[in-house]
Amino acid sequence: MKFSDRFLISFSSINHSSKVLAAVSTGVDSTAMLDLLLHLPKAKRPQVYVAYIDHHLRRQSKEESQYLKEFCVKHGLKLFSLDWPTEIHPTTGIEAAARKFRYNFFKKVMQENNIDELLTAHHLDDQIETFLMKLIRGGRLTQLEGIKPRTEFSEGLFLLRPLLPFTKNELRQYAQKKHLKYFEDQTNYQTNTLRNRLRQIIIPELTQENSKFKNHVVDFMQQLNIDEELLNYEVQKNFNDLLITPAQFSLEFWQLKSELWKQKLLEKVFETNIKKFKREQVAEAKNLLENKYKPQGRLDLGNGYEFYKDYNFFGILKNTSKKFESSQKYETKLKLGNWIKLPDNNLVGLFRTDHSVPDVNCATDALYLSGRIKFPLKIRHRRPGDKLATKIGHQKVKKILIDQKVNSLARKQVWIVCDQSDQPLWLIGYKKSDILQTDTVRISNSEYVIIFRNEDAL
C-alpha cells in the first residue's frame, strides 16, 4: 500500500472537522505531515491552517521562519506565527515552558478562528520513547498507556496525531523521495537528555537485538490499553456502588470486597479527588480503614487535602475546617407562615395548625408544638455545648449524635431548631425534645408545626 494511502486511512479515522490547524516546526516530521495533508484527495482534504512558533533555540530559526512564510504564501495557506523571545525563557524546565507557551498559542488561534482540531507530527518512535521514559521513571501501570491518536486537550478542542503508525525513518524516506525541504534540529543528536539517549543509543541497540523491537512495544501497549479499558469498566461499576456523595464513600461496602478490589477502589477514590498522590498515602489510608479499633481518623495528604474515616464512611476533603467554621455561624429566625431556604438548599417553615398548612406528607420531617414555646424560634447548625432536654435530663447533642453513629462530617451539618433562649428543641432528622409537648404526629392541642423539606430527598 502506498505511503499516502496509509496516511489517508490514519487521518480519516480521527478527523471529524472540515478545518484543521497543523503545528509545523520545519523539521522532517511536520514537513512530511503538511505535505501529506496537502496531497489528500480533495473530497477528504480539510481546510488547512498552519501554526509556527520561533522558540529562538536554534541559530537557523530565522531562516526556518522565513522559509515557512514563503512556503505558505506559495501554497495559499494561512500562517499563524509567534516568537518566544529568549528574554522570557526560564533558566530551568525550558521544555515544559516551551510546550505550555505553544499550546496556549494554539488554543488562542483555534478559538479565534473556529478551528477545533490541532494536528501534531508525533510518530511511532515518539510513542516508543515516551513509553520507555515512563517505564524508567516508574509510576502507576495506567501511566504506561501510549500516546493516543485523538485527545481533547481543552474544552471542545482536540489534538490529533495522524503519524503515530509511522516510524521516523519512513517519514524521512517520504520527505527525501518527494524532495521536501526541511531543517535538522542538531540538538536532537546531543545525548544530554534521557529522550535523546534513548533515541540515539538505547533504542538502536535494542533494535539490533530484535529487528521487531518497536513493533513488539506497540503490541504490548495495545494489550495494556485493552486490559485497562476492561478493568476501568469494572472499577467504575464498583465505584458507583461505593459512592454516597462526591466526598463520602461507604466503608461497609468497601470492607466486603477482596483485598485486590479494596486496593483498586481506594486508588480510584484518590484518582477522583487528587491529581497527584503517592502509593504510600494509599497504603496509609488502607491501614486506617482496616483498623477496627479506630472508628475515626484523618490523614494529611498535603496541598489542603485530607483523608478521613468516620464510622461507616470515608473520603477525601479539601479545606474542611474553613467550610465548617463558616457553616456553623449561620443562624436565622423562623417566620410564621413562610418558607426559608437554607444554605444547603433545604427548606424549613413555621405554620399555624388552624390555618392552611402545606402538605406535611411531602415533608422530610415535621414537628408539632404547643403554645408553651418561647418565640421567636430560630434554626442553626450544632455548636459546642448544645444540650437537648430529654426524659433523663439534658443530654449533650454531640453524644446523642455519636450514640446514633452519626459521623463527624454529618454531625457538623445537622440543623437544630432552638427557642428564644437558644435552647435546642429539635435535632432535625435525629431527635426531638422529650420535655416539650411535641410529636411527629399532630396532637389535639398543637398550635404550630415546623416543616422541614430535604430538597435532595424530594
C-alpha positions as CSV (number, residue, x, y, z in Angstrom):
1,M,0.0,0.0,0.0
2,K,1.3,3.5,-0.9
3,F,2.5,5.6,2.0
4,S,0.0,8.4,1.2
5,D,-2.9,5.8,1.3
6,R,-1.8,4.6,4.7
7,F,-1.8,8.2,5.9
8,L,-5.3,8.7,4.4
9,I,-6.6,5.8,6.5
10,S,-4.9,7.0,9.7
11,F,-6.1,10.6,9.2
12,S,-9.6,9.7,8.2
13,S,-10.1,7.6,11.3
14,I,-9.5,10.5,13.7
15,N,-10.5,13.6,11.7
16,H,-14.1,14.9,12.3
17,S,-13.8,18.5,11.2
18,S,-13.6,20.5,8.0
19,K,-10.8,22.8,9.3
20,V,-7.6,21.8,11.0
21,L,-4.6,23.6,12.4
22,A,-1.3,21.9,11.6
23,A,1.6,22.6,14.1
24,V,4.7,22.8,11.9
25,S,8.3,23.2,13.1
26,T,10.0,22.8,9.7
27,G,11.6,19.6,10.9
28,V,11.2,16.4,8.7
29,D,8.2,15.1,10.7
30,S,5.9,18.1,10.5
31,T,7.1,18.9,7.0
32,A,6.1,15.4,5.8
33,M,2.8,15.7,7.6
34,L,2.0,19.1,6.0
35,D,2.8,17.7,2.5
36,L,0.6,14.6,3.1
37,L,-2.3,16.8,4.2
38,L,-2.0,19.0,1.1
39,H,-2.0,15.8,-1.2
40,L,-5.0,14.2,0.4
41,P,-7.9,13.6,-2.1
42,K,-9.9,16.7,-2.5
43,A,-13.0,15.1,-1.0
44,K,-11.1,14.1,2.1
45,R,-8.9,17.2,2.5
46,P,-9.9,19.7,5.2
47,Q,-9.1,23.4,5.1
48,V,-5.5,23.5,6.4
49,Y,-4.1,26.3,8.6
50,V,-0.5,26.4,9.8
51,A,0.8,27.4,13.2
52,Y,4.5,28.0,13.8
53,I,6.5,29.3,16.8
54,D,10.1,30.6,16.7
55,H,11.5,29.4,20.0
56,H,14.8,31.1,19.3
57,L,16.6,28.0,20.5
58,R,18.5,27.3,17.2
59,R,20.8,29.5,15.1
60,Q,18.9,28.8,11.9
61,S,15.5,29.7,13.4
62,K,15.3,33.0,11.4
63,E,15.9,31.0,8.2
64,E,13.3,28.4,9.2
65,S,10.7,31.1,9.8
66,Q,11.3,32.9,6.5
67,Y,11.2,29.6,4.6
68,L,7.8,28.6,6.1
69,K,6.3,32.0,5.4
70,E,7.3,31.7,1.7
71,F,6.0,28.1,1.6
72,C,2.6,29.1,3.0
73,V,2.3,32.1,0.6
74,K,3.2,29.8,-2.4
75,H,0.6,27.2,-1.4
76,G,-2.1,29.7,-0.3
77,L,-2.0,28.6,3.4
78,K,-2.9,30.9,6.3
79,L,0.0,31.0,8.6
80,F,-0.2,32.0,12.3
81,S,3.3,32.6,13.8
82,L,4.6,33.8,17.1
83,D,8.0,34.5,18.7
84,W,9.1,33.2,22.1
85,P,11.8,35.7,22.9
86,T,14.9,34.5,24.8
87,E,14.3,37.2,27.4
88,I,11.3,35.3,28.8
89,H,12.9,31.8,28.6
90,P,13.2,30.2,32.1
91,T,16.5,29.1,33.5
92,T,15.2,25.6,34.2
93,G,12.4,23.5,32.8
94,I,12.6,25.1,29.4
95,E,11.0,22.1,27.6
96,A,7.9,22.2,29.8
97,A,7.7,26.0,29.5
98,A,8.0,25.9,25.7
99,R,5.2,23.3,25.5
100,K,2.9,25.4,27.7
101,F,3.7,28.5,25.5
102,R,3.0,26.5,22.3
103,Y,-0.3,25.1,23.4
104,N,-1.6,28.4,24.8
105,F,-0.8,29.9,21.4
106,F,-2.5,27.0,19.5
107,K,-5.6,27.3,21.8
108,K,-5.9,31.1,21.2
109,V,-5.6,30.6,17.4
110,M,-8.2,27.8,17.3
111,Q,-10.7,29.7,19.4
112,E,-10.4,32.9,17.4
113,N,-10.7,31.1,14.0
114,N,-13.3,28.5,14.9
115,I,-10.9,25.5,14.5
116,D,-11.4,22.6,16.8
117,E,-8.7,20.1,15.6
118,L,-5.0,20.5,16.1
119,L,-2.5,18.2,14.2
120,T,0.9,17.4,15.6
121,A,3.6,15.2,14.0
122,H,4.2,12.7,16.8
123,H,5.2,9.4,15.2
124,L,5.9,5.8,16.2
125,D,9.4,6.5,17.5
126,D,8.0,9.2,19.8
127,Q,5.5,6.7,21.1
128,I,8.2,4.2,22.0
129,E,10.5,6.8,23.5
130,T,7.7,8.0,25.7
131,F,6.8,4.5,26.8
132,L,10.4,3.7,27.8
133,M,10.8,7.0,29.6
134,K,7.7,6.3,31.7
135,L,9.0,2.8,32.4
136,I,12.4,4.1,33.5
137,R,10.9,6.8,35.8
138,G,8.4,4.4,37.4
139,G,4.8,5.1,38.4
140,R,1.4,3.5,38.0
141,L,0.6,0.9,35.3
142,T,-2.0,3.2,33.8
143,Q,0.7,5.7,33.0
144,L,2.2,3.2,30.6
145,E,-0.6,3.9,28.2
146,G,0.7,5.1,24.9
147,I,0.1,8.4,23.1
148,K,-3.4,8.4,21.8
149,P,-4.2,9.4,18.2
150,R,-7.1,11.7,19.3
151,T,-7.5,13.5,22.7
152,E,-9.3,16.6,24.0
153,F,-6.6,19.0,25.3
154,S,-9.0,21.8,26.1
155,E,-12.8,22.1,26.2
156,G,-14.0,21.5,22.7
157,L,-10.5,21.4,21.2
158,F,-8.9,18.2,20.0
159,L,-5.3,17.1,19.4
160,L,-4.8,14.7,16.5
161,R,-1.7,12.7,15.8
162,P,-2.1,11.1,12.4
163,L,1.6,10.0,12.1
164,L,1.5,7.6,15.0
165,P,1.5,4.5,12.8
166,F,4.7,5.6,11.0
167,T,8.4,5.4,12.0
168,K,10.8,8.3,11.8
169,N,12.7,6.5,9.1
170,E,9.6,6.1,7.0
171,L,8.8,9.9,7.3
172,R,12.4,10.7,6.3
173,Q,12.3,8.4,3.3
174,Y,9.0,10.0,2.2
175,A,10.4,13.5,2.5
176,Q,13.5,12.6,0.6
177,K,11.6,10.9,-2.1
178,K,9.3,14.0,-2.6
179,H,12.4,16.3,-2.4
180,L,10.9,18.2,0.5
181,K,13.0,20.9,2.1
182,Y,13.2,20.5,5.9
183,F,15.6,21.6,8.7
184,E,17.5,19.3,11.0
185,D,17.5,20.2,14.7
186,Q,21.1,19.5,15.7
187,T,20.1,19.4,19.4
188,N,18.4,16.0,18.7
189,Y,21.8,14.4,18.3
190,Q,23.1,15.5,21.7
191,T,22.9,13.0,24.5
192,N,22.4,15.3,27.4
193,T,18.7,14.4,27.9
194,L,17.1,11.0,28.5
195,R,14.9,11.1,25.4
196,N,18.0,11.8,23.2
197,R,19.9,9.0,24.8
198,L,17.0,6.6,24.2
199,R,16.8,7.8,20.6
200,Q,20.5,7.8,19.7
201,I,21.8,4.9,21.8
202,I,19.4,2.6,23.7
203,I,16.6,2.0,21.1
204,P,19.1,1.4,18.2
205,E,20.9,-1.2,20.4
206,L,17.6,-2.9,21.4
207,T,16.6,-2.9,17.7
208,Q,19.9,-4.7,16.9
209,E,18.9,-7.4,19.4
210,N,15.5,-7.8,17.7
211,S,14.6,-6.0,14.5
212,K,10.9,-6.1,15.5
213,F,11.5,-4.5,18.9
214,K,9.4,-1.4,18.0
215,N,6.5,-3.5,16.8
216,H,6.6,-5.6,20.0
217,V,6.5,-2.4,22.2
218,V,3.5,-1.2,20.2
219,D,1.8,-4.5,20.5
220,F,2.4,-4.5,24.3
221,M,0.9,-1.1,24.7
222,Q,-2.2,-2.1,22.7
223,Q,-2.7,-5.1,25.0
224,L,-2.3,-2.8,28.1
225,N,-4.8,-0.4,26.7
226,I,-7.4,-3.2,26.1
227,D,-6.9,-4.7,29.5
228,E,-7.1,-1.2,31.1
229,E,-10.3,-0.4,29.4
230,L,-11.9,-3.6,30.6
231,L,-10.6,-3.1,34.1
232,N,-11.8,0.5,34.2
233,Y,-15.3,-0.6,33.3
234,E,-15.5,-3.0,36.3
235,V,-13.8,-0.5,38.6
236,Q,-16.4,2.2,37.7
237,K,-19.3,-0.1,38.4
238,N,-18.0,-1.0,41.8
239,F,-17.0,2.7,42.4
240,N,-20.6,3.8,41.7
241,D,-21.8,1.3,44.4
242,L,-19.2,2.7,46.8
243,L,-20.1,6.3,46.2
244,I,-22.6,8.1,48.5
245,T,-21.6,11.7,47.7
246,P,-18.6,13.1,45.9
247,A,-16.8,13.4,49.3
248,Q,-18.3,10.4,51.1
249,F,-18.0,6.6,50.5
250,S,-19.4,3.5,52.1
251,L,-16.9,1.8,54.4
252,E,-19.2,-1.2,54.8
253,F,-19.3,-1.8,51.0
254,W,-15.5,-1.4,50.8
255,Q,-14.9,-3.9,53.6
256,L,-17.0,-6.6,51.8
257,K,-14.5,-6.6,48.9
258,S,-11.5,-8.8,48.4
259,E,-8.0,-7.3,49.2
260,L,-7.3,-6.7,45.5
261,W,-10.6,-4.8,45.0
262,K,-10.1,-2.8,48.2
263,Q,-6.8,-1.6,46.8
264,K,-8.2,-0.8,43.4
265,L,-11.2,1.1,44.7
266,L,-9.2,3.1,47.1
267,E,-6.9,4.1,44.3
268,K,-10.0,5.2,42.3
269,V,-11.1,7.3,45.3
270,F,-7.7,9.1,45.3
271,E,-7.7,9.5,41.5
272,T,-11.1,11.1,41.5
273,N,-10.2,13.7,44.1
274,I,-6.4,14.3,43.7
275,K,-4.3,14.7,40.6
276,K,-1.0,13.5,42.2
277,F,-0.7,11.1,45.1
278,K,1.8,8.6,46.4
279,R,1.4,4.8,46.8
280,E,2.4,5.3,50.4
281,Q,-0.6,7.6,51.0
282,V,-3.0,4.9,49.6
283,A,-1.3,2.3,51.9
284,E,-1.8,4.6,55.0
285,A,-5.4,5.2,54.1
286,K,-6.0,1.4,53.7
287,N,-4.4,0.7,57.1
288,L,-6.7,3.3,58.7
289,L,-9.8,1.9,57.1
290,E,-8.9,-1.7,58.3
291,N,-8.1,-0.6,61.9
292,K,-11.1,-1.9,63.8
293,Y,-10.0,-0.1,67.0
294,K,-10.0,3.4,65.4
295,P,-13.6,4.3,64.1
296,Q,-12.4,7.8,63.3
297,G,-9.2,9.3,61.9
298,R,-7.7,11.7,59.5
299,L,-4.6,11.7,57.3
300,D,-3.0,14.9,55.9
301,L,-2.4,14.4,52.2
302,G,-0.8,17.8,51.6
303,N,-2.0,20.6,49.3
304,G,-5.0,21.2,51.5
305,Y,-6.4,17.7,51.2
306,E,-7.1,15.2,53.9
307,F,-8.3,11.6,54.0
308,Y,-10.9,10.9,56.7
309,K,-12.6,7.9,58.3
310,D,-15.8,8.4,60.3
311,Y,-17.6,5.2,61.5
312,N,-19.2,3.8,58.3
313,F,-17.9,6.5,55.9
314,F,-14.7,7.7,54.4
315,G,-13.5,10.0,51.8
316,I,-11.2,12.9,50.8
317,L,-11.9,16.5,51.7
318,K,-10.3,19.9,50.9
319,N,-10.2,22.9,53.3
320,T,-12.9,21.4,55.5
321,S,-12.1,23.4,58.6
322,K,-12.9,26.8,56.9
323,K,-16.0,25.4,55.3
324,F,-17.5,24.1,58.6
325,E,-16.4,27.2,60.6
326,S,-18.4,29.4,58.2
327,S,-21.4,27.0,58.2
328,Q,-21.6,26.9,62.0
329,K,-22.0,30.7,62.1
330,Y,-25.3,30.5,60.1
331,E,-28.4,31.4,62.0
332,T,-31.9,32.7,61.0
333,K,-35.3,33.2,62.7
334,L,-38.3,31.2,61.6
335,K,-41.0,33.5,60.2
336,L,-44.6,32.4,60.8
337,G,-46.3,31.4,57.5
338,N,-43.1,31.5,55.4
339,W,-40.6,29.1,54.0
340,I,-36.9,29.7,54.4
341,K,-34.3,28.4,52.0
342,L,-31.2,27.2,53.9
343,P,-27.6,27.4,52.5
344,D,-27.7,23.7,51.6
345,N,-31.0,24.3,49.6
346,N,-33.2,22.6,52.2
347,L,-36.5,24.3,53.2
348,V,-37.9,24.9,56.6
349,G,-41.2,26.7,57.5
350,L,-43.3,27.6,60.6
351,F,-47.1,27.4,60.3
352,R,-50.2,27.6,62.5
353,T,-52.2,24.4,62.5
354,D,-55.5,26.3,62.4
355,H,-54.6,27.9,59.1
356,S,-53.9,26.4,55.7
357,V,-50.8,24.2,56.2
358,P,-48.6,22.8,53.4
359,D,-48.9,19.1,52.8
360,V,-47.0,17.6,55.6
361,N,-46.8,14.3,53.7
362,C,-44.3,15.9,51.4
363,A,-42.0,16.8,54.3
364,T,-38.9,15.0,55.2
365,D,-39.7,15.6,58.8
366,A,-42.2,17.7,60.9
367,L,-42.6,18.8,64.5
368,Y,-45.9,19.8,66.1
369,L,-45.7,22.3,69.1
370,S,-48.0,23.5,71.8
371,G,-48.3,27.2,72.7
372,R,-45.8,27.0,75.6
373,I,-42.9,27.6,73.2
374,K,-40.8,30.7,73.7
375,F,-40.9,32.6,70.4
376,P,-39.2,33.6,68.1
377,L,-37.8,30.3,67.0
378,K,-34.5,30.0,65.0
379,I,-32.6,27.5,63.1
380,R,-28.8,27.0,63.1
381,H,-26.1,24.3,63.0
382,R,-24.8,22.5,66.1
383,R,-22.5,24.4,68.4
384,P,-20.2,23.2,71.2
385,G,-22.1,22.8,74.5
386,D,-25.5,22.3,72.9
387,K,-27.8,20.2,75.1
388,L,-31.3,18.8,74.4
389,A,-33.9,18.3,77.2
390,T,-34.8,14.6,77.4
391,K,-36.7,12.4,79.9
392,I,-33.4,11.5,81.6
393,G,-32.2,15.1,81.8
394,H,-30.2,17.4,79.5
395,Q,-28.1,15.4,77.1
396,K,-25.2,16.8,75.0
397,V,-26.2,17.0,71.4
398,K,-22.8,15.6,70.4
399,K,-23.3,12.5,72.5
400,I,-26.8,11.9,71.1
401,L,-25.5,12.0,67.6
402,I,-22.5,9.8,68.4
403,D,-24.8,7.2,70.0
404,Q,-26.7,7.2,66.7
405,K,-23.5,6.5,64.8
406,V,-23.6,9.8,63.0
407,N,-20.2,10.5,61.5
408,S,-18.4,13.8,62.4
409,L,-18.9,15.2,58.9
410,A,-22.7,14.8,59.2
411,R,-22.7,16.0,62.8
412,K,-21.4,19.4,61.8
413,Q,-24.1,19.7,59.2
414,V,-27.1,18.9,61.5
415,W,-29.8,21.6,61.6
416,I,-31.1,22.5,65.1
417,V,-34.3,24.4,65.9
418,C,-33.9,26.5,69.1
419,D,-36.3,28.7,71.1
420,Q,-35.8,32.3,72.1
421,S,-33.3,31.4,74.8
422,D,-31.2,29.3,72.3
423,Q,-32.4,26.1,73.9
424,P,-32.4,23.2,71.3
425,L,-35.8,21.8,70.6
426,W,-35.2,19.6,67.6
427,L,-32.2,17.9,66.0
428,I,-33.7,17.7,62.6
429,G,-33.6,14.1,61.3
430,Y,-32.4,12.7,64.6
431,K,-34.2,13.6,67.9
432,K,-36.9,15.9,69.3
433,S,-37.1,17.2,72.9
434,D,-38.9,14.8,75.2
435,I,-39.9,17.5,77.7
436,L,-42.0,19.7,75.4
437,Q,-45.5,18.5,74.3
438,T,-44.3,17.5,70.8
439,D,-44.8,14.6,68.5
440,T,-44.2,13.6,64.9
441,V,-48.0,13.2,64.5
442,R,-50.3,16.1,65.1
443,I,-51.6,16.2,68.7
444,S,-55.0,17.6,69.7
445,N,-53.9,20.9,71.3
446,S,-50.9,21.6,69.0
447,E,-50.9,25.1,67.6
448,Y,-47.9,25.2,65.4
449,V,-46.0,22.9,63.1
450,I,-42.4,23.2,61.8
451,I,-42.0,21.5,58.4
452,F,-38.5,20.5,57.1
453,R,-38.1,19.5,53.5
454,N,-34.9,18.0,52.2
455,E,-35.0,19.1,48.6
456,D,-32.4,16.4,47.5
457,A,-34.6,13.7,49.0
458,L,-37.7,15.0,47.3
